[in-house]
Every structure is written in C-alpha cells, then in structure tokens.
C-alpha cells in the first residue's frame, strides 16, 4: 500500500471501535493524537529539529497504542504496526489533509 492509497480514516475507525481499549483511554489517546496533528500543522517545512521532535512523539504514541491493543486485538495491533511509516508520511506531508 502506498501513501496515495492509504486510508487513515479506516485505521482510525478500527481504533475507535476496538474493545481492547476503554472509553477514557480512547479519549486520552484522541487528545494526544489531536495535539500531535495540531503541532504538525504548525511545523515549518524544513525545520528538521522540530520535525524530528514530532517524529519522536509520533513513535512513542504509536508504541503506546500498539501496547494497549496487542493482547486483546492482535489483528489491529498488526495493522497499526504495519502502517506506522505510511501514517507518519501522511501526517507529516503538508499537502495532505491532516484530519482524522
């Protein structure tokens, strides 16, 4: 799957619908994701230090999400893991609509 045919909305929908994560944890994750997306929207293209910092936050958030779902929803954990770089490329592309 390339970045062009990657559908982040279906991945987000799967995350919303999983029973592996409780409601309050999902709300916290949504806040973390929204904060990261907002910071990515504000990032200045070419500002490598800021982009590296945001990429590190992204990696930590992805790891947290996979850890939360891996035992109770292993297929979702695999989908998330397999899509890690596509999600980052999509989110960090200033020409893409960064709206989940």
Secondary structure as GFF3:
##gff-version 3
##sequence-region A 1 100
A	DSSP	alpha_helix	8	17	.	.	.	ID=ss1
A	DSSP	alpha_helix	23	42	.	.	.	ID=ss2
A	DSSP	alpha_helix	48	69	.	.	.	ID=ss3
A	DSSP	alpha_helix	74	82	.	.	.	ID=ss4
A	DSSP	alpha_helix	84	92	.	.	.	ID=ss5
###
